[in-house]
Amino acid sequence: MDVFDGLDIADYISERRMETCVRHPDRKVSPDSVRLEVRFLRCVFKFAVQKRYRTTNPALARLHGFKIPSPNRRETRIAPEQEQALVVKAFEAIADSNRTNPALFPWLDLVRTTGCRPGEAAKIELAWVNLDKKCIDSVSREGHCVPYRYGSAWARLREDAGVEAAAHGWRREMISRLFEDSTLTDGQIALLVADLNVASLEPYKYLRSEKLRDAFQEHLQSQKMATEDAHAAAVREALENLKRLGISLSEDQKKIFAGEPLAEMVDPAPGRVHLPARKQRAGAGIAWRETEARSRWCPGPESNRHGLAADRF
């Protein structure tokens, strides 16, 4: 047990990534399968450390520097219109052909509405159904009937409806919709779809992260509105306090106090105009003028003790 180290786990991952599937020899082992196998090894070595069979866990990637394959994102989806087409095609196949097994329709209805595994749905018996509790007890059950063989029927059905997903795609679609449309936790979703390990739901978590981005944008917008409302309330309170003290402000002064931009402000002193986009230097006969191309100092020919003349602008 203590002869294994991180290099052995890294070599195992590399070799498994090059192997092919037993059921599908034309496909390589998926990253999800390798990831779950490494997770299983990590649990085994964790138990060994707890029982003092060894001192370290070689399956911990962060300690030994190897990389665990990333989970596959569930890109193949079943759209609502495709779902409707599958239901219609299944009904037509049963109605138009005596060779179609009538079990196709209830099997399809069960996997698409519950997320049940296709193989589990194919072997359910009537005695397992509890209508009072609204559940099907399929755990540790040994069936006495021949399971429904859905493989060829599903292949014809999805070809007629133009769907690319495999039969297991219904379960993936159900889990994807739960992540997108519900506020259930990962543990609750795993319990609902009968997944023993929450880690198996990792390929679906990106769906909730996209939803979280929208919620964060809504939070920022509401925070901005709350800040603006608080500022407006503070300005109103300050104006009321000035009014109680007998200090009255003009409309332009109220706008300045509230932080609103003004196109032009007229100074109470005669012969002088303040423009917010331009700066003036009073008493020196010099005007600060900003143009689109550049900023420069230019002397004003007419000036007085109040500053620059209004006709300069």
C-alpha positions as CSV (number, residue, x, y, z in Angstrom):
1,M,0.0,0.0,0.0
2,D,2.8,2.4,0.8
3,V,4.7,1.9,-2.5
4,F,2.4,4.2,-4.5
5,D,3.2,7.8,-4.9
6,G,2.0,10.8,-7.0
7,L,3.9,9.7,-10.1
8,D,2.0,6.4,-10.1
9,I,-1.3,8.2,-10.1
10,A,-0.1,10.6,-12.9
11,D,1.0,7.6,-15.0
12,Y,-2.4,5.9,-14.3
13,I,-4.2,9.0,-15.6
14,S,-2.1,9.2,-18.8
15,E,-2.6,5.5,-19.6
16,R,-6.3,5.6,-18.9
17,R,-6.7,8.7,-21.3
18,M,-5.2,6.6,-24.1
19,E,-7.4,3.5,-23.5
20,T,-10.7,2.8,-25.3
21,C,-14.1,2.1,-23.9
22,V,-15.2,-1.5,-23.4
23,R,-18.7,-0.9,-24.8
24,H,-17.6,1.5,-27.5
25,P,-14.1,0.4,-28.8
26,D,-14.1,3.4,-31.2
27,R,-14.2,5.9,-28.4
28,K,-11.5,6.7,-25.8
29,V,-12.3,6.8,-22.1
30,S,-14.0,10.0,-21.2
31,P,-12.3,12.6,-18.9
32,D,-15.3,12.2,-16.6
33,S,-14.6,8.5,-16.1
34,V,-10.9,9.1,-15.3
35,R,-11.8,11.9,-13.0
36,L,-14.2,9.7,-11.0
37,E,-11.7,6.9,-10.9
38,V,-9.1,9.2,-9.4
39,R,-11.6,10.4,-6.9
40,F,-12.3,6.8,-5.9
41,L,-8.6,6.2,-5.5
42,R,-8.3,9.3,-3.3
43,C,-11.1,8.0,-1.0
44,V,-9.3,4.6,-0.8
45,F,-5.9,6.2,0.1
46,K,-7.7,8.5,2.6
47,F,-9.0,5.5,4.4
48,A,-5.5,4.0,4.4
49,V,-4.1,7.2,6.0
50,Q,-6.9,7.1,8.6
51,K,-6.0,3.5,9.4
52,R,-2.3,4.3,9.5
53,Y,-1.5,2.0,6.6
54,R,0.4,4.9,5.1
55,T,1.3,8.5,5.9
56,T,0.2,10.4,2.8
57,N,-2.5,10.4,0.2
58,P,-0.8,10.1,-3.3
59,A,-4.1,10.8,-5.1
60,L,-4.2,14.4,-4.0
61,A,-3.4,16.5,-7.0
62,R,-2.6,19.7,-5.1
63,L,0.2,17.9,-3.2
64,H,1.8,15.9,-6.0
65,G,1.5,18.2,-8.9
66,F,-0.5,16.1,-11.4
67,K,-3.6,17.4,-13.2
68,I,-7.0,15.7,-12.9
69,P,-9.0,15.8,-16.2
70,S,-11.6,18.5,-16.4
71,P,-15.3,17.4,-16.5
72,N,-17.1,17.4,-19.8
73,R,-19.6,20.2,-20.3
74,R,-23.0,18.9,-21.2
75,E,-23.4,20.7,-24.5
76,T,-25.9,18.3,-26.2
77,R,-29.3,19.5,-25.0
78,I,-32.9,18.6,-25.9
79,A,-34.9,21.7,-26.7
80,P,-38.6,21.9,-25.8
81,E,-39.7,21.7,-29.4
82,Q,-37.5,18.5,-29.8
83,E,-39.1,17.1,-26.7
84,Q,-42.6,17.7,-28.2
85,A,-41.5,16.1,-31.5
86,L,-40.3,13.0,-29.7
87,V,-43.5,12.6,-27.8
88,V,-45.6,12.9,-31.1
89,K,-43.3,10.5,-33.0
90,A,-43.6,7.9,-30.1
91,F,-47.3,8.1,-30.2
92,E,-47.5,7.8,-33.9
93,A,-45.1,4.8,-33.9
94,I,-47.3,3.0,-31.5
95,A,-50.5,3.9,-33.3
96,D,-49.3,3.1,-36.8
97,S,-47.4,-0.1,-36.3
98,N,-48.2,-3.3,-34.5
99,R,-44.5,-4.1,-34.3
100,T,-43.8,-1.2,-31.9
101,N,-43.8,-2.2,-28.3
102,P,-46.4,-0.1,-26.4
103,A,-44.0,0.2,-23.5
104,L,-42.1,2.8,-25.6
105,F,-44.5,5.6,-24.6
106,P,-44.6,5.1,-20.8
107,W,-40.8,4.5,-20.8
108,L,-40.3,7.8,-22.7
109,D,-42.7,9.7,-20.5
110,L,-40.9,8.4,-17.4
111,V,-37.3,9.3,-18.4
112,R,-38.2,12.7,-19.7
113,T,-40.3,13.9,-16.7
114,T,-38.2,12.3,-13.8
115,G,-34.6,12.1,-15.0
116,C,-34.7,8.4,-14.3
117,R,-31.8,6.4,-15.9
118,P,-33.1,4.7,-19.1
119,G,-32.0,1.3,-17.9
120,E,-33.8,1.7,-14.5
121,A,-36.9,3.0,-16.3
122,A,-36.9,-0.1,-18.6
123,K,-37.1,-2.6,-15.7
124,I,-39.6,-0.9,-13.4
125,E,-42.5,-3.1,-12.4
126,L,-46.0,-2.1,-11.3
127,A,-45.5,-3.5,-7.8
128,W,-42.7,-1.0,-7.3
129,V,-45.0,2.0,-7.8
130,N,-46.3,3.6,-4.6
131,L,-49.1,6.0,-5.7
132,D,-49.7,7.2,-2.1
133,K,-46.1,8.4,-1.6
134,K,-45.8,9.3,-5.3
135,C,-42.6,7.4,-5.7
136,I,-41.1,4.3,-7.3
137,D,-39.0,2.1,-5.0
138,S,-36.3,0.7,-7.3
139,V,-33.5,0.4,-4.8
140,S,-32.2,-3.1,-4.3
141,R,-35.1,-4.6,-6.3
142,E,-34.7,-7.7,-8.4
143,G,-37.1,-7.7,-11.3
144,H,-39.1,-10.8,-12.3
145,C,-39.9,-9.5,-15.8
146,V,-37.8,-9.0,-18.9
147,P,-36.6,-5.4,-19.1
148,Y,-37.9,-3.3,-22.0
149,R,-35.3,-3.1,-24.8
150,Y,-35.4,0.5,-25.8
151,G,-32.2,0.7,-27.8
152,S,-33.5,0.2,-31.3
153,A,-36.8,2.0,-30.7
154,W,-35.0,5.1,-29.3
155,A,-32.6,5.1,-32.3
156,R,-35.5,5.2,-34.8
157,L,-37.4,7.7,-32.7
158,R,-34.6,10.2,-32.3
159,E,-33.8,9.9,-36.0
160,D,-37.4,10.7,-37.0
161,A,-37.4,13.7,-34.6
162,G,-34.0,15.0,-35.5
163,V,-32.5,14.7,-32.0
164,E,-28.8,13.9,-31.5
165,A,-28.9,13.1,-27.8
166,A,-28.6,9.5,-26.5
167,A,-31.2,8.0,-24.3
168,H,-29.2,9.0,-21.3
169,G,-29.5,12.6,-22.6
170,W,-33.0,12.9,-20.9
171,R,-31.4,12.5,-17.5
172,R,-28.7,15.1,-18.4
173,E,-31.4,17.5,-19.7
174,M,-33.4,17.1,-16.4
175,I,-30.4,17.8,-14.3
176,S,-29.5,20.8,-16.5
177,R,-33.0,22.3,-16.1
178,L,-32.8,21.8,-12.4
179,F,-29.6,23.8,-12.3
180,E,-30.9,26.5,-14.6
181,D,-34.5,26.9,-13.3
182,S,-34.4,26.1,-9.6
183,T,-32.7,27.3,-6.4
184,L,-32.1,23.7,-5.1
185,T,-28.7,23.0,-3.7
186,D,-26.3,20.5,-5.3
187,G,-27.0,18.0,-2.6
188,Q,-30.8,18.4,-3.1
189,I,-30.5,17.9,-6.8
190,A,-28.3,14.8,-6.3
191,L,-30.8,13.4,-3.9
192,L,-33.7,14.1,-6.3
193,V,-32.0,12.4,-9.3
194,A,-30.6,9.6,-7.1
195,D,-26.9,10.4,-7.5
196,L,-25.0,9.0,-4.6
197,N,-22.1,11.5,-5.0
198,V,-22.5,15.2,-5.4
199,A,-19.2,15.3,-7.3
200,S,-20.9,13.7,-10.3
201,L,-22.9,16.9,-10.8
202,E,-19.7,19.0,-11.5
203,P,-20.2,19.0,-15.3
204,Y,-23.5,21.0,-14.7
205,K,-22.3,23.7,-12.3
206,Y,-21.3,26.1,-15.1
207,L,-25.0,26.5,-15.8
208,R,-25.6,28.0,-12.4
209,S,-22.5,30.2,-12.8
210,E,-24.0,31.8,-15.8
211,K,-27.2,32.4,-13.9
212,L,-25.2,33.8,-11.0
213,R,-23.7,36.4,-13.4
214,D,-27.1,37.7,-14.2
215,A,-28.1,37.9,-10.6
216,F,-24.8,39.8,-9.8
217,Q,-25.6,42.3,-12.5
218,E,-29.1,42.8,-11.0
219,H,-27.5,43.3,-7.6
220,L,-25.1,46.0,-8.9
221,Q,-28.1,47.8,-10.6
222,S,-30.2,47.7,-7.4
223,Q,-27.2,48.9,-5.3
224,K,-26.7,51.8,-7.7
225,M,-30.3,52.8,-7.5
226,A,-30.2,52.5,-3.7
227,T,-27.1,54.8,-3.6
228,E,-28.8,57.4,-5.9
229,D,-32.0,57.3,-3.7
230,A,-29.9,57.8,-0.5
231,H,-28.1,60.7,-2.1
232,A,-31.3,62.4,-3.2
233,A,-32.8,62.0,0.2
234,A,-29.7,63.5,1.8
235,V,-29.9,66.5,-0.6
236,R,-33.6,67.0,0.2
237,E,-32.9,66.9,3.9
238,A,-30.1,69.5,3.5
239,L,-32.3,71.8,1.5
240,E,-35.0,71.6,4.2
241,N,-32.4,72.4,6.9
242,L,-31.3,75.5,4.9
243,K,-34.9,76.6,4.4
244,R,-35.5,76.4,8.2
245,L,-32.4,78.6,8.7
246,G,-33.9,81.2,6.3
247,I,-31.4,80.5,3.5
248,S,-33.0,80.3,0.1
249,L,-31.2,79.0,-3.0
250,S,-31.9,79.6,-6.6
251,E,-32.8,76.8,-9.0
252,D,-29.2,76.8,-10.4
253,Q,-27.7,76.7,-6.9
254,K,-30.0,73.8,-6.0
255,K,-28.8,71.9,-9.0
256,I,-25.2,72.6,-8.0
257,F,-25.9,71.4,-4.5
258,A,-27.4,68.2,-5.8
259,G,-24.5,67.6,-8.1
260,E,-26.4,68.0,-11.3
261,P,-24.4,69.3,-14.4
262,L,-25.2,72.8,-15.7
263,A,-24.7,74.1,-19.2
264,E,-24.1,77.7,-17.9
265,M,-24.1,79.5,-14.6
266,V,-24.4,83.2,-14.3
267,D,-22.5,84.9,-11.5
268,P,-24.6,87.4,-9.4
269,A,-21.8,89.9,-10.0
270,P,-22.6,91.9,-13.2
271,G,-20.4,91.3,-16.3
272,R,-19.1,87.8,-15.4
273,V,-20.1,84.4,-16.6
274,H,-19.0,81.1,-15.2
275,L,-18.8,78.1,-17.6
276,P,-18.3,74.7,-16.0
277,A,-16.2,73.5,-18.9
278,R,-13.8,76.5,-18.7
279,K,-11.7,78.0,-16.0
280,Q,-11.1,81.6,-15.3
281,R,-8.4,83.4,-13.5
282,A,-9.8,86.7,-12.1
283,G,-7.7,89.9,-11.6
284,A,-4.8,89.0,-14.0
285,G,-6.4,89.7,-17.3
286,I,-5.8,86.1,-18.4
287,A,-8.5,83.7,-19.6
288,W,-8.3,79.9,-19.5
289,R,-9.9,78.6,-22.6
290,E,-10.3,74.9,-23.4
291,T,-10.7,73.9,-27.1
292,E,-11.2,70.4,-28.6
293,A,-7.7,70.4,-30.0
294,R,-5.6,71.8,-27.1
295,S,-5.6,74.0,-23.9
296,R,-3.6,77.2,-23.8
297,W,-3.3,80.4,-21.9
298,C,-4.5,83.6,-23.8
299,P,-4.5,87.2,-22.5
300,G,-7.9,88.9,-22.3
301,P,-7.9,92.5,-23.7
302,E,-10.7,93.6,-21.5
303,S,-10.6,92.9,-17.8
304,N,-11.5,94.5,-14.6
305,R,-11.4,93.8,-10.9
306,H,-14.3,91.5,-11.2
307,G,-12.5,89.2,-13.7
308,L,-13.1,88.6,-17.4
309,A,-15.7,90.3,-19.4
310,A,-18.7,88.3,-20.5
311,D,-18.2,89.1,-24.2
312,R,-14.9,87.2,-24.2
313,F,-17.0,84.0,-24.3
